[in-house]
Amino acid sequence: MLDELISTDTALNDGMEFISLDFDEELPLEDSDKQSIEEYLQSRYNVKIYHLTYEQLVAQGLYDAGDTKRKGILLSIEKQEQSDQNNMTIEVSKYRSNEGGLTAKVTLAYQQDQWKVVNSTPTKES
């Protein structure tokens, strides 16, 4: 799901040096799931992976509020709606700067011991 989001609007990935993952604390993800996501993204994109919010990125000096060309992207997973034990819809966003970001609503189904994307609908793009 995150890979699909990253591959949308690839101009936002230009010169990307890191990906920061901001997971909603209410998402039913085990630490091992989070670690698998991190390892996959690190190997796929060969960039540093952080678990920082926007505010934490700014505080750590990784985002400069005045710089429109930031060195990484922030992926947020939020607004979970679980219709039953095997189906859920979440909102995910990709943010690089005030000039670039997108949000999508993603429907997941738990099949064969893993969550799979069954539908992805863009909801906002800037």
Disulfide bonds with the S-S distance in Angstrom:
none
